């Protein structure tokens, strides 16, 4: 009897997600690779600009939409590899279950997308009250200096959600929800995600946090990562229009 109890206990232990600190460690690793990819891209663009604008090459590259696009596209496979490795090393889990890669009905998906558009409309209305531009200045500069607009569109609308959602609403939300409950986990993940957007001011960071909570709510309510992934892509699409 004791042997059977021990086996069941080991089975329950094997099916636990990563704990709080290990999850944080995976998140830091993923974010570190994003920063590294962005820095490499900035240096590369600065070297390309050096012949034409040697005195301002680094500053121009840091605000360049081309560097942003290249950084996201370089970071995407690196971050997805970290997420895959984190799940692969956790005994008893598969990628589909850990991240919530499960289909969801079209009607339910459309409802969340409609909520996303309503949230964007509310953010735009708040921006007019506080005399804020509809698009953050960082994105305006990136758009103007993209070099290749199709590349920037692919990076922002497609690659960025594919990079961030598995890391934040997939890997990190799963681990922290198991420790502190889904809604506390959602708050923690949203805080981390918003702070990672260091290019924004406090007003925009607050909006990022609210968006993060809505994306986390979609993940918790539907059990599917595909829903916040689609919502994130829609938000970025609206920002690019």
N, C-alpha and C positions, 0 to 999 in steps of 0.2 A: 504493500500500500504506500509506504513512504517513497519507494522508488517511483511509483506512478505520480505522486504529488510533486516530487522533484522535477519530473519530466514536464508536467503541466506548467510549473513555475518557470522553468527554463524556456518553455514555449511562449509564455506571456512576456518574458523579458526580451526574447528575440523579436517580438512584434512591436516593441516600443520604438518610437522614433528616436532620433538623436536628442539628447538632453539640451538644456538651455545653453550652456557654455559651448558645447560642441557645435550646436547649431549656429551660435554666434561666430564661432571660429570659421565655419564654412562660409558664412555670409561675408566675413571680413576678407577671406581669401578671394571670393568672387568679386567683391567690390574693389579689392586691391588690383585685380587683373583689369578691371574696367579703367581704373585710374592709370595703370601702366600703359595700356593700349592707347589711351588718350594722349598721354605724354609723348609716347613714341610718334604718334601721328602729328602732334604739334611740332616736334623737332623736325620731322620729315618735311612738313609744309614750310617751316621756317628756313630750312636749308634751300628749298626750291625758290623761296622769295628773296633770299639773301642777295642775289645778283642785282635785282631790281630795286629793292628797298633795304639795304644792309642795316640802316640805323633803326628801323622799326620792324624788322622781319619777325622777331619772336613775339612781339605784342600783337602784330597782325595775325600771326598763325594761331595764337591762343584764342582769338575771337573768330577764327575762320570756320565757315560752315563746312568747308572741305575737310579740315582736320576733325571736326565733330563727326562727320559721316564716316570717315576712314576709321576713327577710333571705335565707333560703335560696331562697324563691320568686322574689325579685327577682334574686338572683345567678345563678340557673339559666340564663336565656337569655343573660346576659352572658358567662358562662364558656363556654357552648357556642358562642357566636359567636367567642370567642378561639380555641378549638380548631379550629373550621371555618376561620378565617382563617389559622391557622398551617399547616394542611395545604394549603389552597388556594394559599398562596404558595410552597410547596415543589414545584418543578417535577418532574413525572413521577409524582406520588403522587395517589391519590384517597382520600377519607375512609374508605371501606370497608376498603381495604388497610392504610392507616396505623394506624388504630385497632384493627383486628382485628374488624370488624363482620361476622362470619361465623357461620352457624348451627352448632350442635353437637348431637349426638344426646341424646335424653332420658335414656338410661341413664347416659351420662357426666355430664350435668348433675346428675342426682339423686345420683350418687356424690359430687360436690363439695359439694352441699348437705348430704348426710349428714355429711361431714367438718366442715362448718361447724357443725352442731349438736353434734358431738362436741367441737369446740374450745370452744364456748360452755359445754358441760357441764363441761369441764376448768377453764375460767376461773371458773365458779361454785364448783367444789370448792376451787380455790386461794383464792378469796375467803373461804370459810368458815374455812380454815386461818389466814389472816391477818386474820380479823375485819373483812373489807371488806363494805360493802353490795353487794347484787347489782346495783344500778343506781347509777352515779356520782351524787353529790349534785347536780351541775350539772343532770343530766337530771331528777332528782326535783323540783327547784325549777322547771324549765321546764314540767314536766307540771302542776304545781300552779297555775301562773300563765299557762296557755296561752290562756285566754279562749275559744278555739274549739278543742276537742280534735280534731275532724276535720281542721282546717287543719294542726295540729301533726303529726298522723299522716301526712298527705299529704307534708308538707315533709320529715319525718325518714325515712320508709320509702321514699318514691318519689323525691322531688326531690333529696335529698342524694346518694344513689348516682348518679342521672343526671347530677349536676353534677360529682362528684368522680372517678368512674371514667374518663370520657373524658379528663379532665385528667391524672390521675396514672398509672393503669394503661394508658391509651391513648397520649396524646401524649408524656408524659415518659418512660414506660418504653420506648417505641419509640426515642426519640432516644438515651437513655443506654445502652440495650442494644447499639445499633450501635457505640458508642464503647468500652464496657468489658465487653461480654458480658452475657447475660441475667440472670445471678444477681447480679453486682455492680450492674447496673442496678436489679434488684429491691430490693437492700439500700438503695441511695441513694434510690430513690423512697419506700420505706417509712419511711426516716428523715425525709425531708421531710414526708411525709404525717402522721406521728405528731407532729412538732414543730408542725405547723399547728394541732393541737388544743390550743391554749394554755389552754383552760378546765379541763384535767384536771391531776391531780397526777402524780408520777413513776410510781406504780404503774399508774395507768390508761394513761399514755403508753406504758409497756412493753407492755401488752396491745394497744394500738393498733398498735404496731410489729409484734408477732407476727401480728396479723390482717392487716396490710399485706403481710407476707411471704407469707402463705397466699393472699391475693388475687392477688398478683403471680405466685405459682407456678401458680395456676389459669390466669392469662392466658398464661403461657409454655407450659405443658403442653398446653393445648387450642388455643392460637392464636386464641381468641375472647374478646372483651371482654364478651360477654353472660354468661359464666360468673361472673366476679368481680362483675359488676353484680347478678346474682341473689343471689349470696352476701352482698354488702353489704346489699342490701335485707332479706334474712333476718335478718342480725345486728341491724339496726336495729329490725326487727319484734319480735324477741325482747326487745330492750331496752325496748320500749314496752309490753309486756304486763305 
